[in-house]
């Protein structure tokens, strides 16, 4: 007997419904509205999303600030006919109450095995079985990276517990397997090893996709979180895929079961279809509000503060970094501050708009102030230099592990308020050759106040030193709000252009 199943799979859409990245008004080949007309659904088809739907785009930000607008994400997923979703780490950025409202508006079933009700210790979104029209019984479990507990504000997840995703997936598989013909795990997480070579990429538990494939025997693992396009392949007997972010693509997966043999193939779909006109017309008034909100002028600079090439900025600094640094120093009254930019941060034009601010700083981060010693400060500045690598000619490049398996330029920091000199020719731990505050050398025993995002303060990006630093002020306002308030409060802002560090990479050749 032959049974067939088709799956359309998206993940990490981040609220990008319309074909725009909101950095400008040009139409792009992206967005869920351009994907969903390609979903040809029948009674033997499932449409699944892998999480991170509620945060990321200007549309998502606007809707969170204007709850009367509801959840256009749910409107689109319902119209497309989504059957199942799991949750991503960013889906709790606005708190679980906001998440539950979204799920109430959503017709799809949420499966997320490792999210437990804190008061009862019971699963909030347990695994399920879906029997399609041809009789194929499909067991579906979802899990999310346990690193939510590392990154997220405690108040946003105060009513839930995030359990170990591997254990949750393993137990669910054991329970469901006798009852089904096909097992699927939707994992909002990626791979800690290269899926081709098996080379270890990360020693943390943020991503455990490889371990799931190696030690469990799901038929299909649908992954996300890393925003890395991984085309369909078998990994230790489990078929795996991962789409890119922001609805830049999706997967069309074909499954055929003949007797006890399961064959799976997948192809990458592109968001090239003409969006459904009725749905577009329904959402157009909201999108117009978003675009109007983005074009709102908030202040003036004396010159553009635009971002440049990532490597160029990292080596030589940038006016937009200096400006955000000045804002964070004023808001926190700290002596030193740390600035990180997103993978795509265009910077501010002379006439600053909300579009500039949200495109440049798309995070929901708050500013936290810590107490840090001179020795600890030297540690984090030196660790930050992992971003660079030198080739045989001593040419500086960006280290590959910041580019693969996930692009992570946001894990490079700019330290504003201190002066420092780096020698990339030295070994890790010895690269900081000079560290000064107010033109005075910093001693290991000196103490400072340092303001940084709550994400970085949580150790995000491997900066574990910050976890040893006492918290002085937890902050109450998002950094985006601080940027807007600062710019609005001044008639014209003089953009600082003070490069406060020097990076040497002219190593002496041996022999």
PESULZI-V484483 format. One line per field, one symbol per residue. phi: phi as a letter, one per 30 degrees, with the letter a starting at -180 (. if undefined). A space follows every 10 residues. Layout:
phi->???
//
This chain:
phi->.cbbbcbcbb ahdhidcddb cidbcddbda jddcdddddc cbdcbbcbbc jiccbkcddd dddddbeddi bdededdddd idcbbcccdd dcdcjddddd dddddcdddc badcccdddc icddbddbcc cdddjdcccb bcbbeddedd cddeddbdcb ccdddddddd ddddddedcb cbcbcccdab cdbddccidd cacdcdbbdd ddddccbddb cccaidicdc deadbhicdb baddcihdaa ccccbbcbhc cccbbbbdcc dcdddddddd ddceeddddd dddddddclb cdadbcdbee dddddbiaed dddddddddd dchddbbccb cdebbdjcde cdcdeedddd bddcdccccc cbdddddded dddddedcbc ddciddbded dccadbdbdd ccccccjbcb bccddddejb ddcabbbhic edceddbbcb caddddddje iiddedddcd dcadibbdde dddddddddc dacdddbcdc bbccbcdddd i
//
